[in-house]
Amino acid sequence: MDALTETLAKLSQLDGPPGYEDEVRKFIAREAGKYTTEVETDVIGNVYATVHGDSGAQKIVVDAHMDEVGFIIKYIEPRGFLRFEPLGGIDARILPGKRVKIKGANGPLRGTLGSKPPHILSAEESNKVPLLSDLFIDIGANTDEEARAFGAAVGSIATFEEPFHELGNGSRILGKAFDDRAGCTVGLAVLEALSKNKPHMNVVFAFTAQEELGMRGADVAMNHVRPDVGIALETTVAADVPDAKQRDWITALGSGASIRVLDSSMIAQRPMVEYLRKTAEKNGIAYQLQLARAGGTDAAKIHLWGTGVPTGLISTPCRYLHGPSCLLSTDDLRSVMKLTEAAIRGIESKEQFMM
């Protein structure tokens, strides 16, 4: 396991749904502190790490969000089952039988996501897509009193529990929370590289909170950083699976870093897309262009800050996003890292991206 994969493995196993990114924030602040003395946090829980360039003028913000999708307990049934609300977009169809970890008052609680057994469903119920409100978490309690004695409480947060695995020869990896711990991993790696060999512009790495609930941390971060140029690091949908038409893949594993052209929240500035594409080609970095009908990222907040910020979005393709078992290519992850560093080093001012 190389250093990049090892960092992602560590970040993946931390728990940090929106608003509860504490474990991730502490890890990132500690790691960032190895490469710069300028590490700070803000009220919403963002982490900033700054590397000064040799121009001493304009700033690039490099953004990656720390949070993962998760759950918050809203009600304890009389028989000890836990009802929940999602924190972020989660597909109810994938949930029954998945393991979760709850931050209980007495330490971690393990449980499974449950639903009404298919054996007793009516014909009408069998043909319906399950709703999140139909699901519950089973922690093995018999009563609400016992559930509370175990440490469960209204307001407790829960995340998927999934070990980290290397698959095959290690070129594919499996684990939870790759969205967007993959982006955080790349951010830390590029921060280390820039600390050893300064870029032209000043660079502020913003590791943001609450992206999965409307890019809230990015809103705060842009007011703090006031960037001239933006690069968002994300993890994105790879739909290259059986029965999906190739024209609908969005991205594919093993085809390189994704350069976003558009999604539902941003049409990427054309000079920036072209710059990233040419940078990848010049440096022999595998890449693919991405056009998505849906979805939004922190780039939506960055490019609209102030009077507008030229913003690029570079993503690592990932299958089964927002589920307990994400799967990505370490080759793609390295391509994202290489493209991000090369792009930063080639930016001299925001004026090179004027329309």
C-alpha positions in Angstrom: 0.0 0.0 0.0 1.5 3.3 -1.1 1.4 6.5 1.0 -1.6 7.9 -0.9 -3.7 4.8 -0.4 -2.6 4.5 3.2 -3.8 8.1 3.9 -7.2 7.3 2.3 -7.5 4.1 4.3 -7.1 6.1 7.5 -9.4 8.9 6.5 -12.0 6.4 5.3 -12.3 4.7 8.7 -13.0 8.0 10.5 -16.6 8.9 11.1 -17.8 12.4 10.1 -21.3 13.0 8.8 -22.4 16.6 8.2 -21.9 18.8 11.3 -20.0 16.0 13.1 -16.7 16.1 11.2 -14.6 16.2 14.4 -12.5 13.1 13.9 -11.7 14.0 10.3 -11.0 17.6 11.2 -8.5 16.6 13.9 -6.7 14.2 11.6 -6.4 16.7 8.7 -5.3 19.6 11.0 -2.6 17.3 12.5 -1.4 16.1 9.1 -1.5 19.6 7.5 0.6 20.9 10.4 3.5 18.8 9.2 3.7 20.9 6.1 2.7 24.4 7.1 2.5 26.4 10.3 -0.6 28.2 9.0 -3.4 25.8 10.0 -6.6 27.2 11.4 -10.3 26.3 11.8 -13.5 28.3 11.9 -16.8 28.3 13.7 -18.5 25.9 11.2 -15.6 23.5 11.4 -13.7 24.1 8.2 -9.9 23.6 8.3 -7.5 25.9 6.3 -3.9 25.3 5.5 -1.9 27.9 3.7 1.2 27.7 1.5 2.7 31.0 0.3 3.8 31.2 -3.3 6.6 33.3 -4.7 4.3 36.0 -6.1 2.9 37.1 -2.8 -0.3 38.3 -4.4 -3.3 36.3 -5.6 -4.8 33.2 -4.0 -5.9 29.8 -5.2 -8.3 27.9 -3.0 -8.2 24.1 -3.2 -11.4 22.7 -1.7 -12.3 19.2 -0.5 -15.1 18.4 1.9 -14.6 16.3 5.0 -18.2 15.0 5.6 -19.8 11.8 4.5 -23.4 10.8 4.3 -24.9 9.4 7.5 -27.9 9.3 9.8 -29.2 11.0 13.0 -31.5 9.3 15.4 -34.9 11.0 15.8 -37.0 8.5 17.8 -36.6 5.4 19.9 -39.5 2.9 19.5 -41.0 1.3 22.6 -39.4 -2.0 21.6 -35.9 -0.4 21.2 -35.7 0.1 17.5 -34.2 3.5 16.3 -35.9 5.7 13.7 -33.6 8.1 11.9 -33.3 10.9 9.4 -30.6 10.9 6.7 -27.7 13.3 6.7 -27.2 13.7 3.0 -28.6 11.9 -0.1 -28.9 8.2 0.6 -30.8 5.6 -1.6 -33.2 3.7 0.6 -33.0 0.7 -1.8 -29.4 -0.2 -0.7 -29.9 0.1 3.0 -31.6 -3.0 4.5 -29.0 -5.3 6.1 -26.2 -2.7 6.1 -24.2 -2.3 9.3 -24.0 1.0 11.0 -22.0 2.5 13.9 -23.7 4.9 16.3 -21.9 7.4 18.5 -23.5 6.4 21.7 -23.3 7.9 25.2 -21.3 4.9 26.4 -19.1 4.5 23.3 -19.7 3.1 19.8 -22.9 1.1 19.3 -23.2 -1.4 16.4 -26.4 -2.1 14.6 -28.0 -3.0 11.3 -30.4 -1.2 9.1 -33.7 -3.1 9.1 -37.0 -3.1 7.2 -40.2 -5.2 7.2 -39.2 -8.7 6.0 -40.0 -9.4 2.3 -41.6 -12.7 3.4 -44.6 -10.8 4.9 -45.0 -8.0 2.4 -48.2 -7.7 0.4 -48.0 -7.9 -3.4 -48.5 -4.1 -3.5 -45.8 -3.5 -0.9 -43.4 -5.8 -2.8 -43.7 -3.6 -5.9 -42.9 -0.4 -4.1 -39.5 1.3 -3.7 -38.9 1.4 0.1 -39.0 4.8 1.8 -36.4 5.9 4.3 -39.2 6.4 6.8 -40.0 2.7 6.5 -36.5 1.8 7.8 -35.0 1.6 11.3 -31.8 0.7 13.1 -31.7 -2.5 15.2 -29.1 -2.4 18.0 -30.4 -5.6 19.7 -32.4 -3.7 22.4 -35.7 -5.1 23.6 -37.1 -1.9 25.0 -36.6 1.9 24.7 -35.2 1.9 28.2 -32.7 -0.8 27.2 -31.7 1.1 24.1 -31.0 4.2 26.2 -29.1 2.1 28.7 -26.9 0.9 25.7 -26.2 4.6 25.0 -28.7 5.4 22.2 -30.3 8.8 22.3 -32.3 11.1 20.1 -29.7 13.3 18.3 -27.1 10.5 18.2 -25.4 10.2 14.8 -24.6 7.1 12.8 -22.4 6.2 9.9 -21.9 3.1 7.7 -19.4 0.6 9.2 -17.3 -0.9 6.4 -13.7 -2.0 6.5 -11.1 -0.8 4.0 -9.9 -3.4 1.5 -7.4 -3.6 -1.4 -8.8 -5.6 -4.2 -6.9 -7.8 -6.6 -3.4 -6.4 -7.1 -4.2 -3.3 -5.1 -5.2 -1.2 -8.1 -8.8 -1.1 -6.8 -9.9 -0.3 -3.3 -13.1 -0.7 -1.4 -14.4 1.2 1.7 -16.7 3.8 3.1 -16.8 7.6 2.8 -14.5 7.9 -0.3 -16.8 10.9 -1.0 -14.9 13.0 -0.3 -12.1 11.5 1.7 -10.5 10.8 -1.6 -10.4 14.6 -2.3 -9.1 15.2 1.2 -6.3 12.7 0.6 -5.3 14.4 -2.6 -5.4 17.8 -0.9 -3.0 16.6 1.8 -0.6 15.1 -0.7 -0.5 18.2 -2.9 -0.1 20.4 0.3 3.0 18.3 1.1 4.4 18.7 -2.4 3.9 22.5 -2.5 5.5 22.9 0.9 8.7 21.4 -0.5 8.6 23.4 -3.8 6.7 26.6 -3.7 4.1 27.4 -6.4 3.8 30.8 -8.0 0.5 31.8 -6.3 -0.5 31.6 -2.7 -2.6 28.4 -2.1 -5.2 27.9 0.7 -6.4 24.4 1.2 -10.0 24.5 2.5 -11.2 21.2 4.0 -14.9 22.0 4.4 -17.8 20.9 6.5 -21.4 20.0 5.6 -21.1 19.7 1.9 -23.7 16.9 1.8 -26.3 19.3 3.2 -26.0 22.1 0.7 -22.3 23.0 0.5 -22.7 25.1 3.7 -19.0 24.9 4.8 -17.9 26.2 1.3 -20.1 29.2 1.7 -18.3 30.2 4.9 -14.9 29.2 3.5 -15.1 31.4 0.4 -15.9 34.5 2.6 -12.8 33.6 4.7 -10.4 32.8 1.8 -11.6 35.3 -0.7 -10.0 33.4 -3.6 -9.0 34.6 -7.0 -9.0 31.1 -8.6 -10.6 27.9 -7.3 -10.0 24.2 -7.7 -12.5 21.7 -6.1 -11.5 18.1 -5.4 -14.3 15.7 -5.4 -15.3 12.1 -5.8 -17.8 11.5 -8.6 -20.2 8.9 -10.0 -18.7 6.1 -12.1 -21.6 4.2 -13.7 -19.6 1.8 -15.8 -21.5 -1.3 -14.5 -23.4 -4.0 -16.3 -26.7 -3.0 -18.0 -25.7 0.7 -18.0 -25.3 2.1 -21.5 -21.8 3.5 -22.1 -23.3 6.9 -23.0 -24.7 7.0 -19.5 -21.5 6.1 -17.6 -20.7 9.7 -16.6 -17.2 8.5 -15.7 -15.4 5.1 -15.8 -12.9 3.6 -13.4 -9.4 3.5 -14.7 -9.9 6.2 -17.3 -8.2 8.9 -15.3 -9.0 12.1 -13.5 -12.4 13.6 -14.2 -12.5 17.2 -15.4 -16.1 18.5 -14.9 -17.6 20.4 -17.8 -21.1 20.9 -16.2 -23.5 19.6 -13.7 -26.8 20.9 -12.3 -25.1 23.5 -10.2 -22.3 24.8 -12.5 -21.2 25.2 -16.1 -17.5 25.2 -15.7 -15.7 28.2 -17.1 -14.5 27.2 -20.6 -10.9 28.6 -20.3 -10.5 26.6 -17.0 -11.7 23.4 -18.6 -9.4 23.9 -21.5 -6.5 24.7 -19.2 -7.0 21.5 -17.2 -7.3 19.4 -20.3 -4.1 20.8 -21.8 -2.3 20.5 -18.5 -3.2 16.8 -18.3 -2.1 16.2 -21.9 1.1 18.1 -21.5 2.0 16.0 -18.4 0.9 12.7 -19.7 -1.9 12.4 -17.1 -4.9 10.3 -17.9 -8.2 12.2 -17.8 -11.8 12.1 -18.9 -14.3 14.9 -19.4 -17.5 14.7 -17.4 -20.9 16.0 -18.1 -23.5 15.3 -15.4 -27.2 15.9 -15.6 -27.5 16.1 -11.8 -25.4 16.7 -8.7 -23.6 19.7 -7.2 -20.4 20.3 -5.4 -18.5 23.0 -3.5 -17.5 24.3 -6.9 -21.0 25.7 -7.1 -20.2 28.0 -4.2 -16.7 28.8 -5.2 -17.4 30.0 -8.8 -20.2 32.3 -7.7 -18.3 34.0 -4.8 -17.9 37.8 -5.1 -17.8 38.8 -8.7 -17.0 35.3 -9.9 -14.1 33.0 -9.5 -12.6 30.9 -12.3 -13.1 27.4 -10.9 -12.0 23.9 -12.0 -13.5 20.7 -10.6 -11.2 17.6 -10.6 -12.8 14.4 -9.4 -11.9 10.7 -8.7 -14.4 8.4 -10.3 -16.1 6.1 -7.8 -18.7 3.3 -8.1 -21.5 3.0 -5.5 -21.2 6.6 -4.3 -23.1 7.4 -1.0 -23.2 3.8 -0.1 -21.3 1.7 2.5 -19.0 0.1 0.0 -17.4 2.6 -2.4 -15.0 1.3 -5.1 -12.3 3.4 -6.9 -9.1 3.0 -8.8 -5.8 4.0 -7.2 -4.5 4.9 -10.7 -7.3 7.4 -11.0 -6.6 8.8 -7.5 -2.9 9.3 -8.5 -4.0 11.0 -11.7 -6.1 13.5 -9.7 -3.2 14.2 -7.5 -0.8 14.8 -10.4 -3.2 16.9 -12.3 -4.1 19.1 -9.3 -0.4 19.8 -8.5 0.5 20.5 -12.1 -2.5 22.8 -12.5 -1.6 24.8 -9.4 2.0 25.2 -10.6 0.9 26.5 -14.0 -1.5 29.2 -12.7 0.1 32.6 -12.5 -3.0 34.8 -12.1 -6.7 34.8 -12.5 -6.4 36.9 -15.6 -5.3 33.9 -17.7 -8.8 32.6 -17.3 -10.7 35.7 -18.5 -13.4 35.0 -21.1 
